[in-house]
Amino acid sequence: MLELPPTIRLPRPDELPDNPEVFQRLKERENANIVEGYILSDNTTHDLPFTFYAEINIDNSRLWDLFKTLANILPDNLSCIYNWYEEEPIFSIYKDKNILLNQLDIYKTELTQDCNLELGLIYHTDDKLEEVFIADSKFLKVWGNNKIAFRQLMNDFRLNEVSGLNFVDEFPKIVEPLAMFNEKAKSTETIIQELNDFFNPKKKGWKLW
């Protein structure tokens, strides 16, 4: 079974709504394929300039290392995209990738365990879109153009393409505040404010180049 962040747990019976579909989904989770691995699909619409999209499950203790390694194969200058879960994303101006990663390292605990916080690094021009993104439920989403390099990186992390892979956000779950498990962790509000102070975001939207 996949190692989840401490902030995600199964709901207790008294926390479930009186809805048979929710009970059914919770029952289905008992046999769900929530394991390390990834799924990959080709871009068939070509509305945006990427060739594949992938979603990756990895044990939470390995998530940050994989995020940084994926970021390292992106172009040298990137925008940081971040947001409260289900709120509009904020895009930073483009900065040197190493500067971004050094700053984000400060928040690696919160970025990998606070399920109210989402963050990614993106490069977007008329000809290319590449992005690695930490979703709220703490799996990775990747938009890319070099499947060979991506698959090699997955092999390096001992991650296989898994048919029928499931993700924790497909099923009922309870999200707890990170402060319940780590008294030194910063709040989501504090992280967003500190990122705003550092990045001084200029505009919102996909393409900033």
TORZA-402320 format. One line per 10 residues: number of its first residue (from 1); for each residue x, y, z of N, C-alpha, C, O. Coordinates in Angstrom, 1 decimal, padded with zeros to 4 digits. Layout:
REM TORZA-402320
NUM = X:Y:Z:X:Y:Z:X:Y:Z:X:Y:Z  ...
END
This chain:
REM TORZA-402320
1 = 000.8:-001.2:000.0:000.0:000.0:000.0:000.9:001.2:000.0:002.0:001.3:000.6  000.4:002.3:-000.6:001.2:003.5:-000.8:001.3:004.2:000.6:000.4:004.3:001.4  002.5:004.7:000.9:002.7:005.6:002.1:002.1:007.0:001.8:002.6:007.7:001.0  001.1:007.3:002.5:000.4:008.6:002.4:000.9:009.6:003.4:001.6:009.2:004.4  000.7:010.9:003.2:001.1:011.8:004.2:000.2:011.6:005.5:-000.9:011.1:005.4  000.7:012.0:006.6:-000.1:011.8:007.9:-001.4:012.5:007.9:-002.3:012.2:008.7  -001.5:013.5:007.0:-002.7:014.4:007.0:-003.9:013.8:006.3:-005.0:014.3:006.4  -003.8:012.6:005.7:-004.9:011.9:005.0:-005.2:010.7:005.7:-004.3:009.8:006.0  -006.5:010.5:006.0:-006.9:009.2:006.6:-008.3:008.9:006.1:-009.0:009.6:005.5  -008.7:007.6:006.4:-010.0:007.2:006.1:-011.1:007.8:007.0:-010.8:008.1:008.2
11 = -012.3:008.1:006.5:-013.3:008.7:007.3:-013.9:007.6:008.3:-014.0:006.4:008.0  -014.2:008.1:009.5:-015.0:007.2:010.4:-016.4:007.1:010.0:-016.9:008.0:009.3  -017.2:006.1:010.4:-018.6:006.0:010.0:-019.4:007.2:010.3:-020.3:007.6:009.5  -019.1:007.9:011.5:-019.9:009.1:011.8:-019.6:010.3:011.0:-020.2:011.3:011.1  -018.5:010.2:010.2:-018.1:011.3:009.3:-018.6:011.2:007.9:-018.4:012.1:007.1  -019.3:010.1:007.6:-019.8:009.9:006.3:-021.2:010.4:006.1:-022.0:010.3:007.0  -021.5:011.0:005.0:-022.9:011.5:004.7:-023.8:010.3:004.5:-023.3:009.2:004.2  -025.1:010.5:004.7:-026.0:009.4:004.5:-026.3:009.3:003.0:-027.3:009.7:002.4  -025.3:008.7:002.3:-025.3:008.6:000.9:-024.7:007.2:000.5:-023.5:007.0:000.7  -025.5:006.3:-000.1:-025.1:005.0:-000.5:-023.9:005.0:-001.4:-023.0:004.1:-001.3
21 = -023.8:006.0:-002.3:-022.7:006.0:-003.2:-021.4:006.2:-002.5:-020.3:005.7:-002.9  -021.4:007.0:-001.5:-020.2:007.3:-000.7:-019.7:006.0:000.0:-018.5:005.7:000.0  -020.7:005.3:000.6:-020.4:004.0:001.3:-019.8:003.0:000.3:-018.9:002.3:000.6  -020.4:003.0:-000.9:-019.9:002.1:-002.0:-018.5:002.4:-002.4:-017.7:001.5:-002.6  -018.2:003.7:-002.6:-016.8:004.1:-002.9:-015.8:003.8:-001.8:-014.7:003.4:-002.1  -016.2:003.9:-000.6:-015.3:003.6:000.5:-015.1:002.1:000.5:-014.0:001.6:000.8  -016.1:001.3:000.2:-015.9:-000.2:000.1:-015.0:-000.5:-001.0:-014.2:-001.4:-000.9  -015.1:000.1:-002.1:-014.3:-000.1:-003.3:-012.8:000.2:-003.0:-011.9:-000.4:-003.6  -012.6:001.1:-002.1:-011.2:001.5:-001.8:-010.4:000.4:-001.2:-009.2:000.3:-001.3  -011.1:-000.6:-000.5:-010.5:-001.7:000.1:-009.7:-002.5:-000.9:-008.7:-003.1:-000.5
31 = -010.1:-002.5:-002.1:-009.4:-003.3:-003.2:-008.8:-002.4:-004.2:-008.4:-002.9:-005.3  -008.7:-001.1:-004.0:-008.1:-000.2:-004.9:-006.6:-000.4:-005.1:-006.0:-000.9:-004.2  -006.2:-000.1:-006.3:-004.8:-000.3:-006.6:-004.0:001.0:-006.3:-003.4:001.6:-007.2  -003.9:001.4:-005.1:-003.2:002.6:-004.6:-001.8:002.2:-004.2:-001.6:002.0:-003.0  -001.0:002.2:-005.2:000.4:001.7:-005.0:001.4:002.7:-005.7:000.9:003.5:-006.5  002.7:002.5:-005.5:003.6:003.3:-006.2:003.5:002.9:-007.7:003.4:001.7:-008.1  003.7:003.9:-008.6:003.6:003.7:-010.0:003.1:004.9:-010.7:002.9:006.0:-010.1  002.9:004.8:-012.0:002.4:005.9:-012.8:001.5:005.4:-014.0:001.6:004.3:-014.4  000.7:006.4:-014.4:000.0:006.1:-015.7:000.3:007.3:-016.6:000.6:008.4:-016.2  000.3:007.0:-017.9:000.8:007.9:-018.9:-000.2:007.9:-020.1:-000.6:006.8:-020.5
41 = -000.5:009.1:-020.6:-001.4:009.2:-021.8:-000.8:010.2:-022.7:-000.2:011.2:-022.3  -001.1:009.9:-024.0:-000.6:010.9:-025.1:-001.6:012.0:-025.2:-002.8:011.9:-024.9  -001.0:013.2:-025.6:-001.9:014.3:-025.9:-002.5:014.2:-027.3:-001.7:014.3:-028.3  -003.7:013.9:-027.3:-004.4:013.7:-028.6:-005.1:014.9:-029.2:-005.5:015.0:-030.3  -005.3:015.9:-028.3:-006.0:017.1:-028.7:-005.1:018.2:-029.3:-005.5:019.0:-030.2  -003.9:018.3:-028.8:-002.9:019.3:-029.2:-003.4:020.7:-029.0:-002.9:021.6:-029.7  -004.3:020.9:-028.1:-004.7:022.3:-027.8:-003.5:023.0:-027.1:-003.4:024.2:-027.3  -002.7:022.3:-026.4:-001.5:022.9:-025.7:-000.3:022.1:-026.2:-000.4:020.9:-026.5  000.9:022.7:-026.2:002.1:022.1:-026.8:002.8:021.1:-025.9:004.0:021.4:-025.5  002.2:020.0:-025.5:002.9:018.9:-024.8:002.5:017.6:-025.5:001.5:017.5:-026.1
51 = 003.3:016.6:-025.3:003.1:015.3:-026.0:002.5:014.2:-025.1:001.8:013.3:-025.6  002.7:014.3:-023.8:002.2:013.3:-022.9:001.8:014.0:-021.5:002.3:015.0:-021.2  000.9:013.3:-020.8:000.5:013.7:-019.5:000.7:012.4:-018.6:000.3:011.3:-019.0  001.2:012.6:-017.4:001.4:011.5:-016.5:000.9:011.8:-015.1:001.0:013.0:-014.7  000.5:010.8:-014.3:000.2:011.0:-012.9:001.0:009.9:-012.2:001.0:008.8:-012.6  001.5:010.3:-011.1:002.5:009.4:-010.4:002.2:009.3:-008.9:002.0:010.3:-008.2  002.0:008.0:-008.5:002.0:007.7:-007.0:003.4:007.4:-006.6:004.1:006.6:-007.2  003.8:008.0:-005.5:005.1:007.6:-004.9:005.0:007.8:-003.4:004.2:008.6:-002.9  005.6:006.9:-002.6:005.6:007.0:-001.2:005.9:008.4:-000.7:006.8:009.1:-001.3  005.2:008.9:000.3:005.3:010.3:000.6:006.7:010.7:001.0:007.1:011.8:000.8
61 = 007.4:009.8:001.6:008.8:010.1:002.0:009.8:010.3:000.8:010.9:010.8:001.0  009.3:009.9:-000.3:010.2:010.0:-001.6:009.6:011.1:-002.5:010.2:011.3:-003.5  008.5:011.7:-002.2:007.9:012.6:-003.1:008.7:013.8:-003.4:008.8:014.2:-004.6  009.3:014.4:-002.4:010.1:015.6:-002.7:011.3:015.4:-003.6:011.6:016.2:-004.5  012.0:014.3:-003.3:013.1:013.9:-004.2:012.7:013.7:-005.6:013.4:014.2:-006.6  011.6:013.1:-005.9:011.1:012.9:-007.2:010.7:014.2:-007.9:011.0:014.5:-009.0  010.0:015.0:-007.1:009.6:016.4:-007.6:010.9:017.1:-008.1:010.8:017.7:-009.2  011.9:017.2:-007.3:013.1:017.9:-007.6:013.8:017.3:-008.8:014.3:018.0:-009.7  013.8:016.0:-008.9:014.5:015.3:-010.0:013.7:015.6:-011.3:014.3:015.9:-012.4  012.4:015.6:-011.3:011.6:015.9:-012.5:011.8:017.4:-012.8:011.9:017.7:-014.0
71 = 011.9:018.3:-011.8:012.1:019.7:-012.1:013.4:019.9:-012.8:013.6:020.8:-013.6  014.4:019.1:-012.5:015.8:019.3:-013.0:015.8:019.0:-014.5:016.8:019.4:-015.1  014.9:018.2:-015.1:014.9:018.0:-016.5:014.0:019.0:-017.3:013.9:018.9:-018.5  013.5:020.0:-016.5:012.7:021.1:-017.2:013.7:022.1:-017.6:014.9:022.1:-017.2  013.3:023.1:-018.5:014.2:024.2:-018.9:014.7:024.9:-017.7:014.3:024.8:-016.6  015.8:025.8:-017.9:016.5:026.4:-016.9:015.8:027.5:-016.2:016.0:027.9:-015.0  014.8:028.2:-016.9:014.0:029.2:-016.3:012.5:028.8:-016.2:012.0:028.4:-017.2  011.9:028.9:-015.0:010.6:028.4:-014.8:009.7:029.4:-014.0:010.3:030.3:-013.4  008.4:029.2:-014.2:007.5:029.9:-013.3:007.0:029.0:-012.2:006.8:027.8:-012.5  006.8:029.5:-011.0:006.2:028.7:-009.9:004.7:029.0:-009.9:004.3:030.1:-009.9
81 = 004.0:027.9:-009.9:002.5:028.0:-009.8:002.1:027.4:-008.5:002.5:026.3:-008.1  001.3:028.1:-007.7:000.9:027.6:-006.4:-000.5:028.2:-006.0:-001.0:029.2:-006.5  -001.2:027.5:-005.1:-002.5:027.9:-004.7:-003.0:027.1:-003.5:-002.6:026.0:-003.2  -004.0:027.7:-002.8:-004.9:026.9:-001.9:-005.6:025.9:-002.8:-006.0:026.2:-003.9  -005.9:024.8:-002.2:-006.7:023.8:-002.9:-008.1:024.4:-003.4:-008.8:025.0:-002.6  -008.4:024.2:-004.6:-009.6:024.6:-005.3:-009.7:026.1:-005.4:-010.8:026.7:-005.7  -008.6:026.9:-005.2:-008.6:028.3:-005.5:-007.8:028.6:-006.8:-007.1:027.7:-007.2  -007.9:029.8:-007.3:-007.2:030.2:-008.5:-005.7:030.1:-008.3:-005.2:030.5:-007.3  -005.0:029.6:-009.3:-003.5:029.5:-009.1:-002.9:030.9:-009.3:-003.4:031.8:-010.0  -001.7:031.0:-008.6:-000.9:032.2:-008.7:000.4:031.8:-009.5:001.0:030.7:-009.2
91 = 000.8:032.6:-010.4:002.0:032.3:-011.2:003.0:033.4:-010.9:002.8:034.6:-011.0  004.2:032.9:-010.7:005.3:033.8:-010.5:005.9:034.3:-011.8:005.6:033.7:-012.8  006.7:035.3:-011.8:007.5:035.6:-013.0:008.6:034.5:-013.1:008.8:033.7:-012.2  009.1:034.4:-014.3:010.1:033.3:-014.5:011.4:033.6:-013.8:011.9:034.8:-013.8  012.0:032.6:-013.2:013.2:032.7:-012.4:014.1:031.5:-012.7:013.7:030.5:-013.3  015.4:031.6:-012.4:016.3:030.5:-012.6:015.8:029.3:-011.7:015.5:029.5:-010.6  015.9:028.2:-012.3:015.3:027.0:-011.7:016.0:026.7:-010.4:015.4:026.3:-009.4  017.3:026.9:-010.3:018.0:026.6:-009.1:017.6:027.5:-007.9:017.5:027.1:-006.8  017.4:028.7:-008.3:016.9:029.7:-007.2:015.5:029.2:-006.7:015.3:029.3:-005.5  014.6:028.8:-007.6:013.3:028.3:-007.2:013.4:027.1:-006.3:012.8:027.1:-005.3
101 = 014.2:026.1:-006.7:014.3:024.9:-006.0:014.9:025.1:-004.6:014.5:024.5:-003.6  015.9:026.0:-004.5:016.5:026.3:-003.2:015.5:027.0:-002.3:015.5:026.7:-001.1  014.7:027.8:-002.8:013.7:028.5:-002.0:012.6:027.5:-001.6:012.2:027.5:-000.4  012.1:026.6:-002.5:011.1:025.7:-002.2:011.5:024.6:-001.2:010.7:024.0:-000.5  012.8:024.3:-001.2:013.3:023.3:-000.2:013.0:023.7:001.2:012.8:022.8:002.1  012.8:025.0:001.5:012.5:025.5:002.8:011.1:024.9:003.3:010.9:024.7:004.4  010.3:024.7:002.3:008.9:024.3:002.5:008.6:022.9:002.2:007.4:022.5:002.0  009.6:022.0:002.1:009.3:020.7:001.5:008.4:019.9:002.4:007.6:019.1:001.9  008.4:020.1:003.7:007.5:019.3:004.6:006.1:019.8:004.3:005.2:018.9:004.1  005.8:021.1:004.2:004.5:021.6:004.0:004.0:021.2:002.6:002.8:020.8:002.4
111 = 004.9:021.3:001.6:004.5:021.1:000.2:004.2:019.6:000.0:003.4:019.3:-000.9  004.8:018.7:000.8:004.5:017.3:000.6:003.5:016.7:001.5:003.0:015.6:001.4  003.0:017.5:002.5:002.1:016.9:003.5:000.9:017.8:003.8:-000.1:017.3:004.3  000.9:019.1:003.4:-000.3:020.0:003.6:-001.2:019.8:002.4:-000.9:020.3:001.4  -002.3:019.2:002.7:-003.2:018.9:001.6:-004.1:020.1:001.2:-004.9:020.0:000.3  -003.9:021.2:001.8:-004.6:022.4:001.4:-003.7:023.2:000.4:-004.2:024.3:-000.1  -002.5:022.7:000.2:-001.5:023.5:-000.6:-001.2:022.7:-001.9:-000.9:021.5:-001.8  -001.2:023.4:-003.0:-000.7:022.8:-004.3:000.4:023.7:-004.9:000.4:024.9:-004.7  001.3:023.0:-005.5:002.4:023.8:-006.1:003.1:023.0:-007.3:003.2:021.8:-007.2  003.6:023.8:-008.2:004.3:023.2:-009.3:005.3:024.2:-010.0:005.3:025.3:-009.6
121 = 006.0:023.7:-010.9:006.9:024.5:-011.7:006.6:024.3:-013.2:006.3:023.1:-013.6  006.5:025.4:-013.9:006.0:025.3:-015.3:006.9:026.1:-016.3:007.4:027.2:-015.9  007.0:025.6:-017.5:007.6:026.4:-018.6:006.6:026.3:-019.7:006.1:025.2:-020.2  006.2:027.5:-020.3:005.1:027.5:-021.3:005.4:028.6:-022.3:005.5:029.8:-022.0  005.6:028.1:-023.5:005.8:029.1:-024.7:004.8:028.6:-025.7:004.0:027.7:-025.5  004.8:029.3:-026.9:003.9:028.9:-028.0:004.3:027.5:-028.5:003.4:026.8:-029.0  005.5:027.0:-028.3:006.0:025.8:-028.8:006.1:024.6:-027.8:006.2:023.5:-028.2  006.1:025.0:-026.5:006.4:023.9:-025.5:005.7:024.2:-024.2:005.7:025.4:-023.7  005.1:023.2:-023.7:004.6:023.2:-022.3:005.2:022.1:-021.5:005.0:020.9:-021.9  005.8:022.4:-020.4:006.4:021.3:-019.5:006.1:021.8:-018.1:006.3:022.9:-017.7
131 = 005.6:020.8:-017.3:005.2:021.2:-015.9:005.3:019.9:-015.0:005.0:018.8:-015.5  005.7:020.1:-013.8:005.6:019.1:-012.7:004.8:019.8:-011.6:005.2:020.9:-011.2  003.8:019.1:-011.1:002.9:019.7:-010.1:002.5:018.7:-009.0:002.2:017.5:-009.2  002.6:019.2:-007.7:002.2:018.4:-006.6:000.7:018.7:-006.3:000.4:019.8:-005.9  -000.1:017.7:-006.5:-001.5:017.9:-006.3:-001.9:017.9:-004.8:-001.0:017.5:-004.0  -003.1:018.3:-004.5:-003.5:018.5:-003.1:-003.3:017.1:-002.3:-003.0:017.1:-001.1  -003.7:016.0:-003.0:-003.6:014.7:-002.3:-002.2:014.1:-002.4:-002.0:012.9:-002.0  -001.2:014.9:-002.8:000.2:014.6:-002.7:000.6:013.4:-003.6:001.3:012.5:-003.2  000.1:013.5:-004.9:000.7:012.7:-006.0:001.1:013.7:-007.0:000.8:014.9:-006.9  001.9:013.3:-008.0:002.5:014.2:-009.0:001.7:014.2:-010.3:001.3:013.1:-010.7
141 = 001.6:015.3:-010.9:001.1:015.4:-012.3:002.2:016.0:-013.2:002.9:017.0:-012.8  002.4:015.4:-014.3:003.5:015.9:-015.2:003.0:016.1:-016.6:002.3:015.2:-017.2  003.3:017.2:-017.2:003.0:017.5:-018.6:004.4:017.6:-019.3:005.3:018.4:-018.8  004.7:016.8:-020.3:006.0:016.8:-020.9:006.1:016.5:-022.4:005.0:016.4:-023.0  007.3:016.5:-022.9:007.5:016.3:-024.4:008.5:015.3:-024.7:008.8:014.9:-025.8  009.2:014.7:-023.7:010.2:013.7:-023.9:009.9:012.4:-023.1:010.3:012.3:-021.9  009.1:011.5:-023.7:008.7:010.3:-023.0:009.9:009.4:-022.6:009.9:008.8:-021.6  010.9:009.4:-023.5:012.0:008.5:-023.2:012.7:009.0:-021.9:013.1:008.1:-021.1  013.0:010.3:-021.8:013.7:010.8:-020.6:012.8:010.6:-019.4:013.3:010.2:-018.3  011.5:010.8:-019.5:010.6:010.6:-018.4:010.6:009.1:-017.9:010.7:008.9:-016.8
151 = 010.4:008.2:-018.9:010.4:006.8:-018.5:011.7:006.3:-017.8:011.7:005.5:-016.9  012.8:006.9:-018.3:014.1:006.5:-017.7:014.2:007.0:-016.3:014.7:006.3:-015.4  013.7:008.2:-016.1:013.6:008.8:-014.7:012.8:007.9:-013.8:013.1:007.7:-012.6  011.6:007.5:-014.3:010.8:006.6:-013.6:011.5:005.3:-013.2:011.4:004.8:-012.1  012.3:004.8:-014.1:013.0:003.6:-013.9:014.1:003.8:-012.7:014.3:003.0:-011.9  014.7:005.0:-012.8:015.7:005.3:-011.8:015.0:005.3:-010.4:015.7:005.0:-009.4  013.8:005.7:-010.3:013.1:005.7:-009.0:012.3:004.4:-008.7:011.5:004.3:-007.8  012.5:003.4:-009.6:011.9:002.1:-009.4:010.4:002.2:-009.5:009.7:001.6:-008.7  009.9:003.0:-010.4:008.5:003.2:-010.6:008.0:002.6:-011.9:008.6:002.9:-013.0  007.0:001.8:-011.9:006.5:001.2:-013.1:005.2:001.8:-013.6:004.5:002.3:-012.8
161 = 005.0:001.7:-014.9:003.7:002.0:-015.4:002.7:000.9:-015.0:002.9:-000.2:-015.3  001.6:001.3:-014.4:000.7:000.4:-013.7:-000.7:000.6:-014.4:-001.3:001.6:-014.2  -001.2:-000.4:-015.0:-002.5:-000.4:-015.6:-003.5:-000.4:-014.5:-003.4:-001.2:-013.5  -004.5:000.4:-014.5:-005.6:000.4:-013.5:-005.1:001.0:-012.2:-005.7:000.8:-011.1  -004.1:001.9:-012.2:-003.6:002.5:-011.0:-004.7:003.5:-010.5:-005.3:004.2:-011.2  -004.8:003.4:-009.2:-005.8:004.3:-008.5:-005.0:005.4:-007.7:-003.9:005.2:-007.3  -005.7:006.5:-007.4:-005.2:007.6:-006.6:-006.1:007.9:-005.5:-007.3:007.7:-005.6  -005.5:008.3:-004.4:-006.3:008.4:-003.1:-007.5:009.4:-003.2:-008.4:009.3:-002.5  -007.4:010.4:-004.1:-008.4:011.4:-004.2:-009.7:010.8:-005.0:-010.7:011.6:-005.1  -009.6:009.6:-005.5:-010.8:009.0:-006.1:-011.8:008.5:-005.1:-012.9:008.1:-005.5
171 = -011.4:008.5:-003.8:-012.2:007.8:-002.8:-012.4:008.8:-001.7:-011.7:009.7:-001.5  -013.5:008.5:-000.8:-013.7:009.3:000.3:-012.5:009.4:001.2:-011.8:008.4:001.5  -012.2:010.6:001.8:-011.0:010.7:002.6:-011.3:011.9:003.6:-012.1:012.8:003.3  -010.5:011.9:004.6:-010.5:013.0:005.6:-009.1:013.7:005.6:-008.1:013.0:005.6  -009.1:015.0:005.5:-007.8:015.7:005.5:-007.7:016.5:006.8:-008.6:017.2:007.2  -006.6:016.2:007.5:-006.4:016.8:008.8:-005.3:018.0:008.6:-004.5:017.9:007.7  -005.4:019.0:009.5:-004.3:020.0:009.4:-003.0:019.5:009.7:-002.8:018.6:010.6  -002.0:019.9:009.0:-000.6:019.4:009.2:-000.1:019.7:010.7:000.7:019.0:011.2  -000.6:020.8:011.3:-000.2:021.2:012.6:-000.5:020.1:013.6:000.1:020.1:014.7  -001.5:019.3:013.4:-001.8:018.2:014.3:-000.7:017.2:014.4:-000.6:016.5:015.4
181 = 000.2:017.1:013.4:001.2:016.1:013.3:002.6:016.7:013.4:003.6:016.0:013.8  002.7:018.0:013.2:004.0:018.7:013.2:003.8:020.1:013.7:003.4:021.0:012.9  004.2:020.3:014.9:003.9:021.6:015.5:004.8:022.7:015.0:004.6:023.9:015.1  005.9:022.3:014.3:006.8:023.3:013.6:006.3:023.7:012.2:006.9:024.6:011.6  005.4:023.0:011.7:004.9:023.2:010.3:004.2:024.6:010.2:003.5:025.0:011.2  004.5:025.3:009.1:003.8:026.6:008.9:002.4:026.3:008.3:002.2:025.3:007.7  001.5:027.3:008.6:000.2:027.1:008.1:000.1:027.4:006.6:001.1:028.0:006.0  -000.9:026.9:006.0:-001.1:027.1:004.5:-001.1:028.6:004.2:-000.4:029.1:003.3  -001.8:029.4:005.0:-001.8:030.9:004.8:-000.4:031.5:004.9:-000.1:032.3:004.0  000.4:031.0:005.8:001.7:031.6:005.9:002.6:031.2:004.7:003.3:032.0:004.2
191 = 002.5:029.9:004.3:003.2:029.5:003.1:002.9:030.4:001.9:003.8:030.8:001.2  001.6:030.5:001.6:001.2:031.3:000.5:001.7:032.7:000.6:002.2:033.3:-000.4  001.6:033.3:001.8:002.1:034.7:001.9:003.6:034.8:001.7:004.1:035.7:001.1  004.3:033.8:002.3:005.8:033.9:002.1:006.2:033.6:000.6:007.1:034.2:000.1  005.4:032.8:-000.1:005.7:032.6:-001.5:005.4:033.9:-002.3:006.1:034.3:-003.2  004.3:034.5:-001.9:004.0:035.8:-002.5:005.1:036.8:-002.3:005.5:037.6:-003.2  005.6:036.9:-001.1:006.6:037.9:-000.8:007.9:037.6:-001.5:008.6:038.5:-002.0  008.2:036.3:-001.7:009.4:035.9:-002.4:009.3:036.1:-003.9:010.2:036.7:-004.6  008.2:035.7:-004.5:008.0:035.7:-005.9:007.5:037.0:-006.5:007.7:037.3:-007.7  006.8:037.7:-005.7:006.2:039.0:-006.2:005.4:038.7:-007.5:005.8:039.3:-008.5
201 = 004.4:037.8:-007.5:003.8:037.4:-008.7:003.2:038.6:-009.4:002.6:039.5:-008.8  003.4:038.6:-010.8:003.0:039.8:-011.6:001.6:039.6:-012.3:000.9:040.6:-012.5  001.3:038.4:-012.6:000.0:038.2:-013.3:-000.4:036.7:-013.1:000.4:035.9:-012.7  -001.7:036.5:-013.5:-002.2:035.1:-013.4:-002.4:034.7:-014.8:-002.7:035.5:-015.7  -002.3:033.4:-015.0:-002.6:032.8:-016.4:-001.5:031.8:-016.7:-000.5:031.7:-016.0  -001.7:031.1:-017.8:-000.8:030.0:-018.2:000.5:030.5:-018.7:001.6:030.1:-018.2  000.5:031.4:-019.6:001.7:031.7:-020.4:002.3:033.0:-020.0:001.6:034.1:-020.1  003.5:033.0:-019.4:004.1:034.2:-018.9:005.4:034.5:-019.7:006.1:035.5:-019.4  005.7:033.7:-020.7:007.0:033.9:-021.4:006.9:034.9:-022.5:007.9:035.2:-023.2
END
